[in-house]
Amino acid sequence: MENASKALLMAAGVLVGLLVISIGVILFTTFSNLGKSTAEQMEMDKTAEWNQNYLKYYGTNIVTKDGKPIQSPILVTAHDIVSVANHAKQNNINYELEGQSSYNPNTYYVQVQVGKEANFEKKTDTQMNEFLKSNNLKSYICIEEPKVSSVTKRVMYIHFEEQK
């Protein structure tokens, strides 16, 4: 009888030990998944914030004219275009992609096109200043939705044309 009670105590100890280990594994899995999902959410937020630097220039505004709502494209100034180009240029420098001349879904390269000029982001500061001087009073529109890479989830191409 004495051996049977010792065996039951040992079995209970093993079961309690397994229960403690199981709870530890469950907690570890839960917290690691929580940390992983938090990191993924932070990365998605960071990408969305980065994309907003480009996407805010595409789309339409609703303007009221003679009491009627009219959709008009978002107007972009020459200063806005230079800001976008400088942002793209700095991005391309940060990722050491200055040698690239066209967007690619597999890289972080950002290409800015203004009119027929396909690589506006490659302009020098002097050329940007000349653009500002000669186009200061003109309005531009983003004529197509900026292209977003399916791989990096970041904007890789944006195209502006002068509003006529």
LUMKEMI-495595 format. One record per residue (C-alpha): x negated, y negated, z negated; residue in one letter. Coordinates in Angstrom, 1 decimal, decimal comma, padded with zeros to 4 digits. Each point is the difference from the previous one (the first is absolute). Layout:
# residues N
        X        Y        Z   rest
        X        Y        Z      A
...
# end
This chain:
# residues 164
        X        Y        Z   rest
    000,0    000,0    000,0      M
   -002,9   -002,3   -000,8      E
   -001,6    000,5    003,4      N
    003,3   -000,7    001,8      A
    000,4   -003,4   -001,8      S
   -003,6   -000,9    000,9      K
    000,7    001,0    003,7      A
    003,1   -002,1    000,0      L
   -001,9   -003,0   -001,4      L
   -002,7    000,5    002,6      M
    002,6    000,2    002,8      A
    001,7   -003,2   -001,3      A
   -003,4   -001,7    000,0      G
   -000,7    001,0    003,5      V
    003,5   -001,2    001,1      L
   -000,6   -003,4   -001,8      V
   -003,4   -000,3    001,7      G
    001,5    000,7    003,4      L
    002,8   -002,6   -000,7      L
   -002,6   -002,6   -000,9      V
   -002,1    000,7    003,1      I
    003,1   -000,1    002,2      S
    001,1   -003,4   -001,4      I
   -003,5   -001,3    000,6      G
    000,0    001,1    003,6      V
    003,5   -001,5    000,6      I
   -001,1   -003,3   -001,6      L
   -003,3    000,0    002,0      F
    001,9    000,6    003,3      T
    002,6   -002,6   -000,8      T
   -002,5   -002,7   -000,9      F
   -002,3    000,8    003,0      S
    003,0   -000,2    002,4      N
    001,1   -003,3   -001,6      L
   -003,5   -001,4    000,4      G
   -000,2    001,1    003,6      K
    003,4   -001,4    000,9      S
   -000,9   -003,3   -001,8      T
   -003,2   -000,2    002,1      A
    001,9    000,7    003,2      E
    002,6   -002,7   -000,8      Q
   -002,8   -002,5   -000,7      M
   -001,6    000,8    003,3      E
    003,3   -000,3    001,8      M
    000,6   -003,4   -001,7      D
   -003,4   -001,2    000,9      K
    000,5    001,1    003,7      T
    003,4   -001,7    000,1      A
   -001,5   -003,2   -001,4      E
   -002,8    000,1    002,5      W
    002,5    000,6    002,9      N
    002,1   -002,9   -001,1      Q
   -002,8   -002,4    001,1      N
    000,9    001,0    003,6      Y
    003,7    001,1   -000,2      L
    001,2   -003,3   -001,3      K
   -000,5   -001,6    003,4      Y
    002,2    002,5    001,8      Y
    003,8   -000,1    000,1      G
    002,8   -002,5    000,1      T
    001,4   -002,8   -002,2      N
    003,7   -000,8   -000,1      I
    000,5   -003,7    000,7      V
    003,3   -001,8   -000,1      T
    000,7   -002,2    003,0      K
    003,4   -001,7    000,3      D
    001,3    002,2   -002,8      G
   -000,9    003,2    001,8      K
   -002,7    002,4   -001,1      P
   -002,7    000,5    002,7      I
   -002,9    002,3   -000,2      Q
   -003,3   -001,5    001,0      S
   -003,5    001,5    000,0      P
   -002,4   -000,9   -002,9      I
   -002,1   -002,9    001,3      L
   -003,7    000,3   -000,6      V
   -002,5   -002,9    000,0      T
   -003,5    000,1    001,3      A
   -001,2   -000,2   -003,6      H
    002,0    003,2   -000,8      D
   -001,7    001,8    003,0      I
   -003,4   -001,1   -001,2      V
    000,8    001,3   -003,5      S
    001,1    003,4    001,4      V
   -003,1    000,2    002,3      A
   -002,3   -000,9   -002,9      N
    001,7    002,7   -002,2      H
   -000,4    002,6    002,8      A
   -003,6   -001,1    000,5      K
   -000,9    000,3   -003,7      Q
    001,7    003,4   -000,1      N
   -002,0    001,2    003,0      N
   -003,2   -001,3   -001,6      I
    000,8    001,7   -003,3      N
    000,5    003,3    001,8      Y
   -003,1   -000,6    002,2      E
    002,1    000,2    003,2      L
   -001,3   -003,1    001,7      E
   -001,2    002,1    003,0      G
    003,5    001,3    000,7      Q
    002,1   -002,1    002,5      S
    003,4    001,8   -000,1      S
    002,3    001,3   -002,7      Y
   -000,1    003,7   -000,8      N
    002,5    001,8   -002,3      P
   -002,9    001,9   -001,6      N
   -001,9   -003,1   -001,2      T
    000,7   -003,1   -002,0      Y
   -000,8   -002,3    003,0      Y
    002,5   -002,8    000,4      V
    000,5   -001,7    003,4      Q
    001,6   -003,4    000,6      V
    001,2   -001,0    003,4      Q
    001,0   -003,5    000,9      V
    001,4   -000,4    003,4      G
   -002,3    001,9    002,4      K
   -003,0   -000,2   -002,4      E
   -000,1    003,6   -001,4      A
   -002,7   -000,5   -002,7      N
    000,9   -003,3   -001,7      F
   -001,5    001,3   -003,3      E
   -003,5    000,0    001,6      K
    000,0   -003,8    000,5      K
   -002,7   -002,0   -001,8      T
    000,9   -002,8   -002,5      D
   -000,7   -002,6    002,7      T
    002,3    001,7    002,5      Q
    002,7    000,3   -002,7      M
   -000,3   -003,8   -000,7      N
    000,3   -000,7    003,7      E
    003,1    002,1    000,2      F
    001,5   -001,9   -003,0      L
   -000,8   -003,4    001,6      K
    001,5    000,9    003,4      S
    003,0    001,9   -001,3      N
    000,8   -001,9   -003,2      N
    003,6   -001,0    001,1      L
    000,9    003,2    001,8      K
    002,2    002,7   -001,4      S
   -000,6    003,7    000,5      Y
    002,1    003,1   -000,6      I
   -001,0    003,6   -000,7      C
    001,4    001,6    003,2      I
    000,0    003,6   -001,1      E
    000,1    001,9   -003,3      E
   -003,5    000,3   -001,4      P
   -001,3    003,5    000,5      K
   -000,6    002,0   -003,2      V
   -002,3    003,0    000,0      S
    001,7    003,3   -000,8      S
   -003,2    001,1   -001,6      V
   -001,1   -003,0   -002,2      T
    003,5   -001,5   -000,3      K
   -001,5   -003,4    000,6      R
    000,6   -002,6    002,7      V
   -002,5    000,5    002,8      M
    001,3   -002,4    002,7      Y
    002,0   -003,2    000,3      I
    000,8   -002,1    003,1      H
    000,9   -003,7    000,1      F
    001,2   -002,0    003,0      E
    000,7   -003,7    000,3      E
    003,7   -000,8   -000,4      Q
    001,4   -001,5    003,2      K
# end
